[in-house]
Amino acid sequence: MNSSTDPQTTAAMQAFIQEENQKAAVQQIISKLTDTCWDKCMGKPGNKLSSWETDCISNCAERFLDTSIFIVQRMEKQAQSRNGI
């Protein structure tokens, strides 16, 4: 039997691809978060962050993650509604 048509091999490959896609999505979110919060919170770069910059970055990251979680949950609910679950 050819290993490329083996169901276990196919399932393993699909799982690997899905995992890699998830990793890429996480990296994309982190990159977006970094860009957004940097642009919003960073003034003139110096030797260390000011307390305002630190607080701003923390708040920005928390709001970004809260919003991302809300959007994902909303999309999941809509998908479930469409599928009659």
OpenMM code with the backbone's topology and positions (N, CA, C; nanometers):
from openmm import Vec3, app, unit

residues = "MET ASN SER SER THR ASP PRO GLN THR THR ALA ALA MET GLN ALA PHE ILE GLN GLU GLU ASN GLN LYS ALA ALA VAL GLN GLN ILE ILE SER LYS LEU THR ASP THR CYS TRP ASP LYS CYS MET GLY LYS PRO GLY ASN LYS LEU SER SER TRP GLU THR ASP CYS ILE SER ASN CYS ALA GLU ARG PHE LEU ASP THR SER ILE PHE ILE VAL GLN ARG MET GLU LYS GLN ALA GLN SER ARG ASN GLY ILE".split()
positions = [
    Vec3(0.0840, -0.1183, 0.0000),
    Vec3(0.0000, 0.0000, 0.0000),
    Vec3(0.0887, 0.1248, 0.0000),
    Vec3(0.0578, 0.2179, -0.0805),
    Vec3(0.1320, 0.3415, -0.0919),
    Vec3(0.1071, 0.4263, 0.0334),
    Vec3(0.2154, 0.4746, 0.1004),
    Vec3(0.2007, 0.5503, 0.2247),
    Vec3(0.1301, 0.6833, 0.2037),
    Vec3(0.1308, 0.7361, 0.0810),
    Vec3(0.0639, 0.8636, 0.0570),
    Vec3(-0.0880, 0.8489, 0.0607),
    Vec3(-0.1385, 0.7260, 0.0453),
    Vec3(-0.2831, 0.7038, 0.0522),
    Vec3(-0.3251, 0.6397, 0.1837),
    Vec3(-0.2307, 0.6150, 0.2716),
    Vec3(-0.2578, 0.5571, 0.4023),
    Vec3(-0.3425, 0.6553, 0.4839),
    Vec3(-0.4584, 0.6141, 0.5347),
    Vec3(-0.5450, 0.7051, 0.6112),
    Vec3(-0.4768, 0.7658, 0.7338),
    Vec3(-0.3920, 0.6906, 0.7998),
    Vec3(-0.3219, 0.7435, 0.9171),
    Vec3(-0.2240, 0.8532, 0.8772),
    Vec3(-0.1552, 0.8307, 0.7667),
    Vec3(-0.0610, 0.9309, 0.7170),
    Vec3(-0.1350, 1.0568, 0.6758),
    Vec3(-0.2459, 1.0395, 0.6074),
    Vec3(-0.3270, 1.1541, 0.5646),
    Vec3(-0.3780, 1.2314, 0.6850),
    Vec3(-0.4289, 1.1619, 0.7859),
    Vec3(-0.4803, 1.2272, 0.9070),
    Vec3(-0.3682, 1.3002, 0.9809),
    Vec3(-0.2525, 1.2370, 0.9886),
    Vec3(-0.1389, 1.3008, 1.0560),
    Vec3(-0.0953, 1.4271, 0.9814),
    Vec3(-0.0941, 1.4198, 0.8496),
    Vec3(-0.0555, 1.5359, 0.7696),
    Vec3(-0.1569, 1.6490, 0.7862),
    Vec3(-0.2856, 1.6157, 0.7861),
    Vec3(-0.3886, 1.7169, 0.8049),
    Vec3(-0.3776, 1.7819, 0.9425),
    Vec3(-0.3502, 1.7021, 1.0452),
    Vec3(-0.3327, 1.7556, 1.1804),
    Vec3(-0.2113, 1.8478, 1.1864),
    Vec3(-0.1044, 1.8074, 1.1211),
    Vec3(0.0169, 1.8893, 1.1169),
    Vec3(-0.0102, 2.0226, 1.0484),
    Vec3(-0.0781, 2.0179, 0.9357),
    Vec3(-0.1093, 2.1410, 0.8608),
    Vec3(-0.1989, 2.2319, 0.9439),
    Vec3(-0.2973, 2.1751, 1.0102),
    Vec3(-0.3863, 2.2551, 1.0943),
    Vec3(-0.3079, 2.3214, 1.2083),
    Vec3(-0.2187, 2.2462, 1.2691),
    Vec3(-0.1367, 2.3013, 1.3775),
    Vec3(-0.0471, 2.4143, 1.3276),
    Vec3(0.0128, 2.3959, 1.2125),
    Vec3(0.0984, 2.4998, 1.1550),
    Vec3(0.0171, 2.6252, 1.1193),
    Vec3(-0.1038, 2.6057, 1.0681),
    Vec3(-0.1913, 2.7193, 1.0377),
    Vec3(-0.2275, 2.7949, 1.1649),
    Vec3(-0.2525, 2.7214, 1.2730),
    Vec3(-0.2841, 2.7856, 1.4004),
    Vec3(-0.1637, 2.8641, 1.4526),
    Vec3(-0.0453, 2.8079, 1.4394),
    Vec3(0.0761, 2.8787, 1.4812),
    Vec3(0.0934, 3.0072, 1.4010),
    Vec3(0.0698, 2.9997, 1.2711),
    Vec3(0.0826, 3.1178, 1.1859),
    Vec3(-0.0198, 3.2237, 1.2249),
    Vec3(-0.1416, 3.1806, 1.2586),
    Vec3(-0.2452, 3.2751, 1.2998),
    Vec3(-0.2063, 3.3449, 1.4301),
    Vec3(-0.1513, 3.2698, 1.5241),
    Vec3(-0.1072, 3.3283, 1.6514),
    Vec3(0.0044, 3.4293, 1.6249),
    Vec3(0.0998, 3.3940, 1.5405),
    Vec3(0.2085, 3.4863, 1.5077),
    Vec3(0.1552, 3.6140, 1.4429),
    Vec3(0.0549, 3.5995, 1.3578),
    Vec3(-0.0039, 3.7161, 1.2920),
    Vec3(-0.0724, 3.8059, 1.3945),
    Vec3(-0.1422, 3.7471, 1.4899),
    Vec3(-0.2093, 3.8250, 1.5949),
    Vec3(-0.1059, 3.8969, 1.6804),
    Vec3(0.0014, 3.8279, 1.7168),
    Vec3(0.1059, 3.8901, 1.7982),
    Vec3(0.1694, 4.0066, 1.7230),
    Vec3(0.1927, 3.9888, 1.5950),
    Vec3(0.2508, 4.0954, 1.5139),
    Vec3(0.1573, 4.2162, 1.5080),
    Vec3(0.0292, 4.1914, 1.4863),
    Vec3(-0.0695, 4.2995, 1.4812),
    Vec3(-0.0768, 4.3708, 1.6156),
    Vec3(-0.0778, 4.2932, 1.7238),
    Vec3(-0.0817, 4.3496, 1.8585),
    Vec3(0.0399, 4.4378, 1.8825),
    Vec3(0.1557, 4.3890, 1.8462),
    Vec3(0.2787, 4.4654, 1.8648),
    Vec3(0.2747, 4.5953, 1.7864),
    Vec3(0.2370, 4.5885, 1.6605),
    Vec3(0.2299, 4.7093, 1.5771),
    Vec3(0.1299, 4.8092, 1.6324),
    Vec3(0.0119, 4.7616, 1.6676),
    Vec3(-0.0947, 4.8499, 1.7160),
    Vec3(-0.0536, 4.9199, 1.8448),
    Vec3(-0.0075, 4.8418, 1.9413),
    Vec3(0.0267, 4.8994, 2.0713),
    Vec3(0.1521, 4.9870, 2.0645),
    Vec3(0.2461, 4.9496, 1.9804),
    Vec3(0.3662, 5.0330, 1.9642),
    Vec3(0.3272, 5.1695, 1.9089),
    Vec3(0.2483, 5.1691, 1.8020),
    Vec3(0.2074, 5.2952, 1.7406),
    Vec3(0.1267, 5.3819, 1.8367),
    Vec3(0.0435, 5.3187, 1.9175),
    Vec3(-0.0428, 5.3929, 2.0087),
    Vec3(0.0322, 5.4455, 2.1311),
    Vec3(0.1263, 5.3674, 2.1825),
    Vec3(0.1812, 5.3960, 2.3153),
    Vec3(0.3235, 5.4504, 2.3187),
    Vec3(0.3998, 5.4278, 2.2152),
    Vec3(0.5404, 5.4644, 2.2230),
    Vec3(0.5640, 5.6061, 2.1749),
    Vec3(0.6298, 5.6793, 2.2588),
    Vec3(0.6712, 5.8132, 2.2210),
    Vec3(0.8106, 5.8047, 2.1614),
    Vec3(0.8956, 5.8845, 2.2150),
    Vec3(1.0345, 5.8869, 2.1696),
    Vec3(1.1105, 5.7742, 2.2407),
    Vec3(1.1659, 5.6790, 2.1649),
    Vec3(1.2380, 5.5688, 2.2292),
    Vec3(1.3552, 5.6182, 2.3132),
    Vec3(1.3676, 5.5602, 2.4311),
    Vec3(1.4774, 5.5949, 2.5208),
    Vec3(1.5394, 5.4688, 2.5771),
    Vec3(1.6096, 5.4849, 2.6887),
    Vec3(1.6761, 5.3712, 2.7514),
    Vec3(1.5791, 5.2787, 2.8237),
    Vec3(1.4646, 5.3312, 2.8656),
    Vec3(1.3648, 5.2496, 2.9328),
    Vec3(1.2267, 5.3074, 2.9071),
    Vec3(1.1244, 5.2263, 2.9335),
    Vec3(0.9868, 5.2711, 2.9142),
    Vec3(0.9427, 5.3566, 3.0314),
    Vec3(0.8675, 5.4599, 3.0020),
    Vec3(0.8092, 5.5402, 3.1092),
    Vec3(0.6940, 5.4625, 3.1716),
    Vec3(0.6493, 5.5043, 3.2869),
    Vec3(0.5366, 5.4353, 3.3506),
    Vec3(0.4115, 5.4504, 3.2645),
    Vec3(0.3961, 5.5644, 3.1967),
    Vec3(0.2802, 5.5835, 3.1096),
    Vec3(0.2857, 5.4858, 2.9936),
    Vec3(0.4031, 5.4695, 2.9323),
    Vec3(0.4185, 5.3767, 2.8198),
    Vec3(0.3911, 5.2327, 2.8639),
    Vec3(0.4424, 5.1957, 2.9801),
    Vec3(0.4202, 5.0607, 3.0322),
    Vec3(0.2721, 5.0349, 3.0546),
    Vec3(0.2043, 5.1309, 3.1192),
    Vec3(0.0600, 5.1169, 3.1439),
    Vec3(-0.0185, 5.1131, 3.0133),
    Vec3(0.0193, 5.1986, 2.9201),
    Vec3(-0.0493, 5.2047, 2.7914),
    Vec3(-0.0353, 5.0728, 2.7160),
    Vec3(0.0849, 5.0186, 2.7116),
    Vec3(0.1074, 4.8920, 2.6409),
    Vec3(0.0281, 4.7800, 2.7065),
    Vec3(0.0286, 4.7768, 2.8383),
    Vec3(-0.0471, 4.6736, 2.9103),
    Vec3(-0.1964, 4.6840, 2.8805),
    Vec3(-0.2496, 4.8043, 2.8901),
    Vec3(-0.3923, 4.8251, 2.8621),
    Vec3(-0.4257, 4.7949, 2.7166),
    Vec3(-0.3401, 4.8365, 2.6265),
    Vec3(-0.3621, 4.8122, 2.4843),
    Vec3(-0.3661, 4.6624, 2.4556),
    Vec3(-0.2702, 4.5893, 2.5109),
    Vec3(-0.2643, 4.4444, 2.4887),
    Vec3(-0.3881, 4.3763, 2.5460),
    Vec3(-0.4287, 4.4158, 2.6663),
    Vec3(-0.5478, 4.3565, 2.7279),
    Vec3(-0.6729, 4.3836, 2.6447),
    Vec3(-0.6902, 4.5060, 2.5990),
    Vec3(-0.8085, 4.5400, 2.5181),
    Vec3(-0.8050, 4.4660, 2.3849),
    Vec3(-0.6883, 4.4567, 2.3246),
    Vec3(-0.6747, 4.3863, 2.1971),
    Vec3(-0.7145, 4.2403, 2.2139),
    Vec3(-0.6640, 4.1756, 2.3194),
    Vec3(-0.6954, 4.0351, 2.3433),
    Vec3(-0.8431, 4.0167, 2.3786),
    Vec3(-0.8974, 4.1056, 2.4620),
    Vec3(-1.0402, 4.0989, 2.4959),
    Vec3(-1.1260, 4.1083, 2.3696),
    Vec3(-1.0908, 4.2006, 2.2833),
    Vec3(-1.1655, 4.2198, 2.1595),
    Vec3(-1.1521, 4.0980, 2.0688),
    Vec3(-1.0326, 4.0440, 2.0580),
    Vec3(-1.0111, 3.9258, 1.9742),
    Vec3(-1.0926, 3.8071, 2.0247),
    Vec3(-1.0936, 3.7861, 2.1568),
    Vec3(-1.1711, 3.6766, 2.2158),
    Vec3(-1.3193, 3.6977, 2.1901),
    Vec3(-1.3675, 3.8197, 2.2067),
    Vec3(-1.5083, 3.8514, 2.1830),
    Vec3(-1.5460, 3.8206, 2.0382),
    Vec3(-1.4627, 3.8615, 1.9451),
    Vec3(-1.4919, 3.8400, 1.8029),
    Vec3(-1.4952, 3.6908, 1.7709),
    Vec3(-1.3990, 3.6147, 1.8218),
    Vec3(-1.3953, 3.4708, 1.7960),
    Vec3(-1.5200, 3.4036, 1.8537),
    Vec3(-1.5568, 3.4394, 1.9761),
    Vec3(-1.6759, 3.3804, 2.0378),
    Vec3(-1.8016, 3.4161, 1.9594),
    Vec3(-1.8099, 3.5376, 1.9140),
    Vec3(-1.9265, 3.5809, 1.8349),
    Vec3(-1.9341, 3.5036, 1.7037),
    Vec3(-1.8201, 3.4859, 1.6371),
    Vec3(-1.8181, 3.4119, 1.5111),
    Vec3(-1.8557, 3.2653, 1.5340),
    Vec3(-1.8095, 3.2071, 1.6450),
    Vec3(-1.8443, 3.0685, 1.6765),
    Vec3(-1.9948, 3.0541, 1.6988),
    Vec3(-2.0553, 3.1486, 1.7706),
    Vec3(-2.1999, 3.1458, 1.7944),
    Vec3(-2.2765, 3.1583, 1.6633),
    Vec3(-2.2313, 3.2471, 1.5758),
    Vec3(-2.2978, 3.2634, 1.4467),
    Vec3(-2.2860, 3.1363, 1.3633),
    Vec3(-2.1705, 3.0729, 1.3656),
    Vec3(-2.1506, 2.9485, 1.2906),
    Vec3(-2.2408, 2.8394, 1.3460),
    Vec3(-2.2532, 2.8317, 1.4775),
    Vec3(-2.3405, 2.7328, 1.5396),
    Vec3(-2.4858, 2.7583, 1.5033),
    Vec3(-2.5246, 2.8854, 1.5002),
    Vec3(-2.6629, 2.9203, 1.4622),
    Vec3(-2.6938, 2.8789, 1.3185),
    Vec3(-2.5984, 2.9017, 1.2305),
    Vec3(-2.6167, 2.8646, 1.0900),
    Vec3(-2.6239, 2.7139, 1.0723),
    Vec3(-2.5495, 2.6424, 1.1571),
    Vec3(-2.5463, 2.4960, 1.1474),
    Vec3(-2.6543, 2.4303, 1.2314),
    Vec3(-2.7352, 2.5098, 1.2991),
    Vec3(-2.8456, 2.4550, 1.3775),
    Vec3(-2.8019, 2.3827, 1.5024),
    Vec3(-2.6870, 2.4221, 1.5573),
    Vec3(-2.6367, 2.3557, 1.6778),
    Vec3(-2.6896, 2.4289, 1.7998),
] * unit.nanometer
topology = app.Topology()
chain = topology.addChain("A")
for resn in residues:
    res = topology.addResidue(resn, chain)
    for name in ("N", "CA", "C"):
        topology.addAtom(name, app.Element.getBySymbol(name[0]), res)
